């Protein structure tokens, strides 16, 4: 199991693929904020979105944080795949 920053848990063995971190545009629920995020595609066909808001001056920190989370998930899924292949 992997716990996302929002508290949601994922079974990593069910992850099919993970998208790159991308700019998702303006956050319509706030003024002056935009969104960065990535998607986790599950083998069941379900998609889990990992999104964080940022103000224009904070985008680099948010991108770094999301990139680290994404890289950790990808590495753990890869490790599980390697174990299952053995």
Biopython code that builds the backbone (N, CA, C, O; Angstrom):
import numpy as np
from Bio.PDB.StructureBuilder import StructureBuilder

atoms = [
    (1, "UNK", "N", (0.842, -1.185, 0.000)),
    (1, "UNK", "CA", (0.000, 0.000, 0.000)),
    (1, "UNK", "C", (0.890, 1.253, 0.000)),
    (1, "UNK", "O", (1.968, 1.268, 0.594)),
    (2, "UNK", "N", (0.417, 2.280, -0.669)),
    (2, "UNK", "CA", (1.122, 3.553, -0.716)),
    (2, "UNK", "C", (0.127, 4.638, -0.309)),
    (2, "UNK", "O", (-0.991, 4.687, -0.822)),
    (3, "UNK", "N", (0.535, 5.500, 0.610)),
    (3, "UNK", "CA", (-0.338, 6.574, 1.077)),
    (3, "UNK", "C", (0.003, 7.865, 0.354)),
    (3, "UNK", "O", (1.130, 8.353, 0.441)),
    (4, "UNK", "N", (-0.968, 8.418, -0.358)),
    (4, "UNK", "CA", (-0.813, 9.692, -1.063)),
    (4, "UNK", "C", (-0.906, 10.848, -0.068)),
    (4, "UNK", "O", (-1.405, 10.660, 1.042)),
    (5, "UNK", "N", (-0.434, 12.043, -0.445)),
    (5, "UNK", "CA", (-0.472, 13.193, 0.471)),
    (5, "UNK", "C", (-1.876, 13.530, 0.991)),
    (5, "UNK", "O", (-2.009, 14.083, 2.083)),
    (6, "UNK", "N", (-2.915, 13.206, 0.230)),
    (6, "UNK", "CA", (-4.278, 13.508, 0.678)),
    (6, "UNK", "C", (-4.842, 12.416, 1.586)),
    (6, "UNK", "O", (-6.001, 12.489, 1.994)),
    (7, "UNK", "N", (-4.018, 11.389, 1.910)),
    (7, "UNK", "CA", (-4.445, 10.316, 2.799)),
    (7, "UNK", "C", (-4.989, 9.090, 2.088)),
    (7, "UNK", "O", (-5.152, 8.034, 2.700)),
    (8, "UNK", "N", (-5.265, 9.223, 0.821)),
    (8, "UNK", "CA", (-5.779, 8.094, 0.043)),
    (8, "UNK", "C", (-4.691, 7.033, -0.110)),
    (8, "UNK", "O", (-3.515, 7.360, -0.273)),
    (9, "UNK", "N", (-5.088, 5.761, -0.056)),
    (9, "UNK", "CA", (-4.121, 4.682, -0.174)),
    (9, "UNK", "C", (-4.316, 3.927, -1.482)),
    (9, "UNK", "O", (-5.439, 3.737, -1.950)),
    (10, "UNK", "N", (-3.191, 3.499, -2.063)),
    (10, "UNK", "CA", (-3.203, 2.753, -3.325)),
    (10, "UNK", "C", (-2.526, 1.410, -3.139)),
    (10, "UNK", "O", (-1.557, 1.290, -2.389)),
    (11, "UNK", "N", (-3.031, 0.417, -3.812)),
    (11, "UNK", "CA", (-2.332, -0.863, -3.884)),
    (11, "UNK", "C", (-1.403, -0.761, -5.085)),
    (11, "UNK", "O", (-1.853, -0.758, -6.230)),
    (12, "UNK", "N", (-0.118, -0.679, -4.819)),
    (12, "UNK", "CA", (0.848, -0.449, -5.890)),
    (12, "UNK", "C", (0.874, -1.566, -6.921)),
    (12, "UNK", "O", (1.207, -1.317, -8.080)),
    (13, "UNK", "N", (0.535, -2.782, -6.536)),
    (13, "UNK", "CA", (0.524, -3.877, -7.510)),
    (13, "UNK", "C", (-0.605, -3.738, -8.532)),
    (13, "UNK", "O", (-0.628, -4.455, -9.532)),
    (14, "UNK", "N", (-1.534, -2.822, -8.285)),
    (14, "UNK", "CA", (-2.636, -2.580, -9.212)),
    (14, "UNK", "C", (-2.370, -1.406, -10.162)),
    (14, "UNK", "O", (-3.207, -1.098, -11.010)),
    (15, "UNK", "N", (-1.211, -0.750, -10.024)),
    (15, "UNK", "CA", (-0.885, 0.407, -10.871)),
    (15, "UNK", "C", (-0.433, -0.076, -12.248)),
    (15, "UNK", "O", (0.462, -0.912, -12.364)),
    (16, "UNK", "N", (-1.060, 0.459, -13.273)),
    (16, "UNK", "CA", (-0.712, 0.138, -14.661)),
    (16, "UNK", "C", (0.379, 1.080, -15.177)),
    (16, "UNK", "O", (1.387, 0.634, -15.724)),
    (17, "UNK", "N", (0.164, 2.403, -14.995)),
    (17, "UNK", "CA", (1.135, 3.395, -15.445)),
    (17, "UNK", "C", (0.902, 4.709, -14.711)),
    (17, "UNK", "O", (-0.119, 4.904, -14.051)),
    (18, "UNK", "N", (1.890, 5.615, -14.846)),
    (18, "UNK", "CA", (1.826, 6.918, -14.180)),
    (18, "UNK", "C", (2.219, 7.980, -15.205)),
    (18, "UNK", "O", (3.250, 7.863, -15.867)),
    (19, "UNK", "N", (1.392, 9.012, -15.329)),
    (19, "UNK", "CA", (1.686, 10.081, -16.285)),
    (19, "UNK", "C", (2.780, 10.988, -15.740)),
    (19, "UNK", "O", (3.176, 10.872, -14.581)),
    (20, "UNK", "N", (3.252, 11.871, -16.568)),
    (20, "UNK", "CA", (4.223, 12.884, -16.152)),
    (20, "UNK", "C", (3.490, 13.985, -15.383)),
    (20, "UNK", "O", (2.272, 14.129, -15.496)),
    (21, "UNK", "N", (4.242, 14.754, -14.605)),
    (21, "UNK", "CA", (3.680, 15.921, -13.921)),
    (21, "UNK", "C", (3.426, 16.989, -14.977)),
    (21, "UNK", "O", (4.292, 17.276, -15.803)),
    (22, "UNK", "N", (2.234, 17.572, -14.944)),
    (22, "UNK", "CA", (1.901, 18.588, -15.945)),
    (22, "UNK", "C", (1.070, 19.702, -15.328)),
    (22, "UNK", "O", (0.441, 19.532, -14.284)),
    (23, "UNK", "N", (1.086, 20.841, -16.001)),
    (23, "UNK", "CA", (0.292, 21.989, -15.586)),
    (23, "UNK", "C", (-1.151, 21.729, -15.993)),
    (23, "UNK", "O", (-1.431, 21.450, -17.159)),
    (24, "UNK", "N", (-2.057, 21.821, -15.042)),
    (24, "UNK", "CA", (-3.475, 21.552, -15.302)),
    (24, "UNK", "C", (-4.295, 22.825, -15.430)),
    (24, "UNK", "O", (-5.522, 22.771, -15.506)),
    (25, "UNK", "N", (-3.622, 23.972, -15.453)),
    (25, "UNK", "CA", (-4.325, 25.241, -15.675)),
    (25, "UNK", "C", (-4.814, 25.879, -14.387)),
    (25, "UNK", "O", (-4.467, 25.456, -13.284)),
    (26, "UNK", "N", (-5.626, 26.902, -14.559)),
    (26, "UNK", "CA", (-6.149, 27.679, -13.435)),
    (26, "UNK", "C", (-7.054, 26.828, -12.554)),
    (26, "UNK", "O", (-7.781, 25.958, -13.034)),
    (27, "UNK", "N", (-6.994, 27.100, -11.258)),
    (27, "UNK", "CA", (-7.906, 26.485, -10.293)),
    (27, "UNK", "C", (-9.151, 27.362, -10.258)),
    (27, "UNK", "O", (-9.090, 28.513, -9.827)),
    (28, "UNK", "N", (-10.256, 26.834, -10.701)),
    (28, "UNK", "CA", (-11.478, 27.643, -10.803)),
    (28, "UNK", "C", (-12.112, 27.949, -9.445)),
    (28, "UNK", "O", (-12.992, 28.805, -9.352)),
    (29, "UNK", "N", (-11.668, 27.250, -8.384)),
    (29, "UNK", "CA", (-12.267, 27.496, -7.071)),
    (29, "UNK", "C", (-11.527, 28.576, -6.279)),
    (29, "UNK", "O", (-11.976, 28.964, -5.200)),
    (30, "UNK", "N", (-10.399, 29.063, -6.802)),
    (30, "UNK", "CA", (-9.635, 30.109, -6.113)),
    (30, "UNK", "C", (-9.198, 31.176, -7.113)),
    (30, "UNK", "O", (-9.255, 30.970, -8.325)),
    (31, "UNK", "N", (-8.768, 32.301, -6.591)),
    (31, "UNK", "CA", (-8.274, 33.375, -7.441)),
    (31, "UNK", "C", (-6.753, 33.391, -7.338)),
    (31, "UNK", "O", (-6.203, 33.415, -6.237)),
    (32, "UNK", "N", (-6.078, 33.378, -8.477)),
    (32, "UNK", "CA", (-4.634, 33.503, -8.498)),
    (32, "UNK", "C", (-3.870, 32.206, -8.336)),
    (32, "UNK", "O", (-2.643, 32.227, -8.233)),
    (33, "UNK", "N", (-4.551, 31.090, -8.311)),
    (33, "UNK", "CA", (-3.870, 29.808, -8.166)),
    (33, "UNK", "C", (-4.069, 28.942, -9.400)),
    (33, "UNK", "O", (-5.102, 28.998, -10.068)),
    (34, "UNK", "N", (-3.058, 28.149, -9.679)),
    (34, "UNK", "CA", (-3.120, 27.171, -10.761)),
    (34, "UNK", "C", (-2.888, 25.794, -10.163)),
    (34, "UNK", "O", (-2.653, 25.661, -8.962)),
    (35, "UNK", "N", (-2.954, 24.764, -11.011)),
    (35, "UNK", "CA", (-2.816, 23.393, -10.531)),
    (35, "UNK", "C", (-1.747, 22.643, -11.317)),
    (35, "UNK", "O", (-1.640, 22.785, -12.535)),
    (36, "UNK", "N", (-0.965, 21.850, -10.612)),
    (36, "UNK", "CA", (-0.032, 20.901, -11.198)),
    (36, "UNK", "C", (-0.464, 19.526, -10.729)),
    (36, "UNK", "O", (-1.003, 19.380, -9.632)),
    (37, "UNK", "N", (-0.232, 18.519, -11.554)),
    (37, "UNK", "CA", (-0.599, 17.182, -11.112)),
    (37, "UNK", "C", (-0.176, 16.106, -12.081)),
    (37, "UNK", "O", (0.376, 16.380, -13.147)),
    (38, "UNK", "N", (-0.447, 14.867, -11.685)),
    (38, "UNK", "CA", (-0.216, 13.717, -12.540)),
    (38, "UNK", "C", (-1.302, 12.693, -12.263)),
    (38, "UNK", "O", (-2.002, 12.769, -11.253)),
    (39, "UNK", "N", (-1.433, 11.743, -13.163)),
    (39, "UNK", "CA", (-2.470, 10.718, -13.039)),
    (39, "UNK", "C", (-1.834, 9.348, -12.863)),
    (39, "UNK", "O", (-0.795, 9.044, -13.448)),
    (40, "UNK", "N", (-2.485, 8.531, -12.043)),
    (40, "UNK", "CA", (-2.080, 7.152, -11.840)),
    (40, "UNK", "C", (-3.176, 6.298, -12.453)),
    (40, "UNK", "O", (-4.331, 6.362, -12.033)),
    (41, "UNK", "N", (-2.808, 5.497, -13.450)),
    (41, "UNK", "CA", (-3.768, 4.654, -14.146)),
    (41, "UNK", "C", (-3.697, 3.254, -13.563)),
    (41, "UNK", "O", (-2.638, 2.626, -13.537)),
    (42, "UNK", "N", (-4.846, 2.775, -13.094)),
    (42, "UNK", "CA", (-4.912, 1.477, -12.446)),
    (42, "UNK", "C", (-5.300, 0.392, -13.455)),
    (42, "UNK", "O", (-5.926, 0.685, -14.474)),
    (43, "UNK", "N", (-4.933, -0.844, -13.175)),
    (43, "UNK", "CA", (-5.256, -1.973, -14.057)),
    (43, "UNK", "C", (-6.761, -2.165, -14.191)),
    (43, "UNK", "O", (-7.225, -2.729, -15.182)),
    (44, "UNK", "N", (-7.527, -1.703, -13.206)),
    (44, "UNK", "CA", (-8.983, -1.830, -13.234)),
    (44, "UNK", "C", (-9.636, -0.828, -14.184)),
    (44, "UNK", "O", (-10.837, -0.906, -14.441)),
    (45, "UNK", "N", (-8.841, 0.118, -14.708)),
    (45, "UNK", "CA", (-9.385, 1.159, -15.571)),
    (45, "UNK", "C", (-9.654, 2.457, -14.837)),
    (45, "UNK", "O", (-9.955, 3.475, -15.461)),
    (46, "UNK", "N", (-9.551, 2.429, -13.535)),
    (46, "UNK", "CA", (-9.762, 3.614, -12.708)),
    (46, "UNK", "C", (-8.538, 4.528, -12.816)),
    (46, "UNK", "O", (-7.424, 4.050, -13.033)),
    (47, "UNK", "N", (-8.739, 5.823, -12.668)),
    (47, "UNK", "CA", (-7.651, 6.803, -12.680)),
    (47, "UNK", "C", (-7.651, 7.567, -11.367)),
    (47, "UNK", "O", (-8.697, 8.023, -10.904)),
    (48, "UNK", "N", (-6.478, 7.703, -10.771)),
    (48, "UNK", "CA", (-6.318, 8.472, -9.536)),
    (48, "UNK", "C", (-5.478, 9.695, -9.883)),
    (48, "UNK", "O", (-4.346, 9.564, -10.350)),
    (49, "UNK", "N", (-6.031, 10.882, -9.656)),
    (49, "UNK", "CA", (-5.315, 12.120, -9.935)),
    (49, "UNK", "C", (-4.661, 12.648, -8.663)),
    (49, "UNK", "O", (-5.288, 12.701, -7.605)),
    (50, "UNK", "N", (-3.398, 13.034, -8.779)),
    (50, "UNK", "CA", (-2.659, 13.646, -7.678)),
    (50, "UNK", "C", (-2.414, 15.089, -8.096)),
    (50, "UNK", "O", (-1.649, 15.348, -9.025)),
    (51, "UNK", "N", (-3.065, 16.035, -7.406)),
    (51, "UNK", "CA", (-3.059, 17.438, -7.828)),
    (51, "UNK", "C", (-2.706, 18.325, -6.633)),
    (51, "UNK", "O", (-3.105, 18.057, -5.500)),
    (52, "UNK", "N", (-1.958, 19.376, -6.911)),
    (52, "UNK", "CA", (-1.635, 20.370, -5.886)),
    (52, "UNK", "C", (-1.786, 21.755, -6.507)),
    (52, "UNK", "O", (-1.513, 21.948, -7.691)),
    (53, "UNK", "N", (-2.220, 22.705, -5.703)),
    (53, "UNK", "CA", (-2.382, 24.092, -6.158)),
    (53, "UNK", "C", (-1.086, 24.854, -5.924)),
    (53, "UNK", "O", (-0.305, 24.525, -5.032)),
    (54, "UNK", "N", (-0.875, 25.871, -6.737)),
    (54, "UNK", "CA", (0.295, 26.725, -6.535)),
    (54, "UNK", "C", (-0.018, 28.152, -6.956)),
    (54, "UNK", "O", (-0.853, 28.395, -7.827)),
    (55, "UNK", "N", (0.671, 29.085, -6.320)),
    (55, "UNK", "CA", (0.651, 30.473, -6.721)),
    (55, "UNK", "C", (1.834, 30.650, -7.657)),
    (55, "UNK", "O", (2.823, 29.930, -7.520)),
    (56, "UNK", "N", (1.776, 31.565, -8.589)),
    (56, "UNK", "CA", (2.802, 31.671, -9.637)),
    (56, "UNK", "C", (4.223, 31.652, -9.102)),
    (56, "UNK", "O", (5.120, 31.147, -9.778)),
    (57, "UNK", "N", (4.454, 32.178, -7.926)),
    (57, "UNK", "CA", (5.820, 32.236, -7.393)),
    (57, "UNK", "C", (6.247, 30.924, -6.716)),
    (57, "UNK", "O", (7.425, 30.751, -6.405)),
    (58, "UNK", "N", (5.326, 30.022, -6.491)),
    (58, "UNK", "CA", (5.617, 28.778, -5.777)),
    (58, "UNK", "C", (5.624, 27.544, -6.662)),
    (58, "UNK", "O", (5.725, 26.431, -6.145)),
    (59, "UNK", "N", (5.521, 27.698, -7.968)),
    (59, "UNK", "CA", (5.342, 26.538, -8.846)),
    (59, "UNK", "C", (6.512, 25.562, -8.779)),
    (59, "UNK", "O", (6.298, 24.352, -8.862)),
    (60, "UNK", "N", (7.739, 26.052, -8.630)),
    (60, "UNK", "CA", (8.915, 25.166, -8.636)),
    (60, "UNK", "C", (8.897, 24.214, -7.442)),
    (60, "UNK", "O", (9.215, 23.034, -7.590)),
    (61, "UNK", "N", (8.530, 24.709, -6.271)),
    (61, "UNK", "CA", (8.464, 23.857, -5.083)),
    (61, "UNK", "C", (7.384, 22.792, -5.217)),
    (61, "UNK", "O", (7.593, 21.638, -4.843)),
    (62, "UNK", "N", (6.240, 23.178, -5.746)),
    (62, "UNK", "CA", (5.143, 22.225, -5.926)),
    (62, "UNK", "C", (5.519, 21.180, -6.973)),
    (62, "UNK", "O", (5.241, 19.995, -6.789)),
    (63, "UNK", "N", (6.145, 21.604, -8.066)),
    (63, "UNK", "CA", (6.556, 20.649, -9.093)),
    (63, "UNK", "C", (7.583, 19.666, -8.535)),
    (63, "UNK", "O", (7.517, 18.472, -8.824)),
    (64, "UNK", "N", (8.522, 20.156, -7.744)),
    (64, "UNK", "CA", (9.536, 19.284, -7.145)),
    (64, "UNK", "C", (8.875, 18.257, -6.225)),
    (64, "UNK", "O", (9.201, 17.071, -6.274)),
    (65, "UNK", "N", (7.947, 18.716, -5.390)),
    (65, "UNK", "CA", (7.251, 17.820, -4.463)),
    (65, "UNK", "C", (6.482, 16.740, -5.215)),
    (65, "UNK", "O", (6.587, 15.559, -4.883)),
    (66, "UNK", "N", (5.712, 17.134, -6.223)),
    (66, "UNK", "CA", (4.943, 16.168, -7.003)),
    (66, "UNK", "C", (5.849, 15.219, -7.780)),
    (66, "UNK", "O", (5.550, 14.031, -7.899)),
    (67, "UNK", "N", (6.949, 15.736, -8.306)),
    (67, "UNK", "CA", (7.894, 14.896, -9.046)),
    (67, "UNK", "C", (8.505, 13.829, -8.139)),
    (67, "UNK", "O", (8.679, 12.685, -8.560)),
    (68, "UNK", "N", (8.827, 14.192, -6.911)),
    (68, "UNK", "CA", (9.374, 13.220, -5.962)),
    (68, "UNK", "C", (8.358, 12.135, -5.622)),
    (68, "UNK", "O", (8.709, 10.958, -5.540)),
    (69, "UNK", "N", (7.112, 12.522, -5.426)),
    (69, "UNK", "CA", (6.047, 11.544, -5.152)),
    (69, "UNK", "C", (5.892, 10.609, -6.339)),
    (69, "UNK", "O", (5.817, 9.391, -6.173)),
    (70, "UNK", "N", (5.844, 11.180, -7.540)),
    (70, "UNK", "CA", (5.694, 10.379, -8.752)),
    (70, "UNK", "C", (6.854, 9.400, -8.908)),
    (70, "UNK", "O", (6.639, 8.218, -9.179)),
    (71, "UNK", "N", (8.083, 9.890, -8.736)),
    (71, "UNK", "CA", (9.264, 9.037, -8.888)),
    (71, "UNK", "C", (9.256, 7.894, -7.876)),
    (71, "UNK", "O", (9.648, 6.774, -8.202)),
    (72, "UNK", "N", (8.817, 8.170, -6.665)),
    (72, "UNK", "CA", (8.745, 7.126, -5.644)),
    (72, "UNK", "C", (7.733, 6.045, -6.030)),
    (72, "UNK", "O", (8.003, 4.853, -5.887)),
    (73, "UNK", "N", (6.574, 6.469, -6.516)),
    (73, "UNK", "CA", (5.553, 5.509, -6.943)),
    (73, "UNK", "C", (6.074, 4.665, -8.098)),
    (73, "UNK", "O", (5.942, 3.441, -8.081)),
    (74, "UNK", "N", (6.664, 5.311, -9.102)),
    (74, "UNK", "CA", (7.180, 4.591, -10.272)),
    (74, "UNK", "C", (8.247, 3.582, -9.848)),
    (74, "UNK", "O", (8.246, 2.448, -10.327)),
    (75, "UNK", "N", (9.148, 3.975, -8.964)),
    (75, "UNK", "CA", (10.211, 3.072, -8.504)),
    (75, "UNK", "C", (9.637, 1.875, -7.753)),
    (75, "UNK", "O", (10.090, 0.747, -7.949)),
    (76, "UNK", "N", (8.661, 2.107, -6.909)),
    (76, "UNK", "CA", (8.059, 1.009, -6.142)),
    (76, "UNK", "C", (7.261, 0.069, -7.043)),
    (76, "UNK", "O", (7.296, -1.147, -6.854)),
    (77, "UNK", "N", (6.546, 0.620, -8.015)),
    (77, "UNK", "CA", (5.805, -0.229, -8.964)),
    (77, "UNK", "C", (6.771, -1.057, -9.780)),
    (77, "UNK", "O", (6.522, -2.237, -10.027)),
    (78, "UNK", "N", (7.876, -0.453, -10.206)),
    (78, "UNK", "CA", (8.896, -1.168, -10.974)),
    (78, "UNK", "C", (9.492, -2.313, -10.143)),
    (78, "UNK", "O", (9.704, -3.412, -10.656)),
    (79, "UNK", "N", (9.761, -2.048, -8.861)),
    (79, "UNK", "CA", (10.306, -3.071, -7.971)),
    (79, "UNK", "C", (9.327, -4.239, -7.813)),
    (79, "UNK", "O", (9.738, -5.399, -7.793)),
    (80, "UNK", "N", (8.041, -3.930, -7.701)),
    (80, "UNK", "CA", (7.028, -4.976, -7.589)),
    (80, "UNK", "C", (6.993, -5.799, -8.875)),
    (80, "UNK", "O", (6.908, -7.026, -8.821)),
    (81, "UNK", "N", (7.057, -5.138, -10.026)),
    (81, "UNK", "CA", (7.036, -5.830, -11.311)),
    (81, "UNK", "C", (8.243, -6.751, -11.452)),
    (81, "UNK", "O", (8.122, -7.867, -11.956)),
    (82, "UNK", "N", (9.406, -6.282, -11.007)),
    (82, "UNK", "CA", (10.623, -7.093, -11.073)),
    (82, "UNK", "C", (10.498, -8.340, -10.193)),
    (82, "UNK", "O", (10.922, -9.430, -10.578)),
    (83, "UNK", "N", (9.908, -8.159, -9.003)),
    (83, "UNK", "CA", (9.727, -9.262, -8.074)),
    (83, "UNK", "C", (8.764, -10.301, -8.643)),
    (83, "UNK", "O", (9.005, -11.504, -8.539)),
    (84, "UNK", "N", (7.670, -9.829, -9.246)),
    (84, "UNK", "CA", (6.674, -10.732, -9.818)),
    (84, "UNK", "C", (7.248, -11.488, -11.025)),
    (84, "UNK", "O", (6.867, -12.630, -11.279)),
    (85, "UNK", "N", (8.158, -10.855, -11.763)),
    (85, "UNK", "CA", (8.758, -11.484, -12.948)),
    (85, "UNK", "C", (9.768, -12.564, -12.556)),
    (85, "UNK", "O", (10.058, -13.455, -13.354)),
    (86, "UNK", "N", (10.299, -12.495, -11.349)),
    (86, "UNK", "CA", (11.315, -13.470, -10.915)),
    (86, "UNK", "C", (10.718, -14.810, -10.544)),
    (86, "UNK", "O", (11.447, -15.726, -10.162)),
]
sb = StructureBuilder()
sb.init_structure("model")
sb.init_model(0)
sb.init_chain("A")
sb.init_seg("    ")
for serial, (resi, resn, name, xyz) in enumerate(atoms, 1):
    if name == "N":
        sb.init_residue(resn, " ", resi, " ")
    sb.init_atom(name, np.array(xyz, "f"), 0.0, 1.0, " ", f" {name:<3s}", serial, name[0])
structure = sb.get_structure()
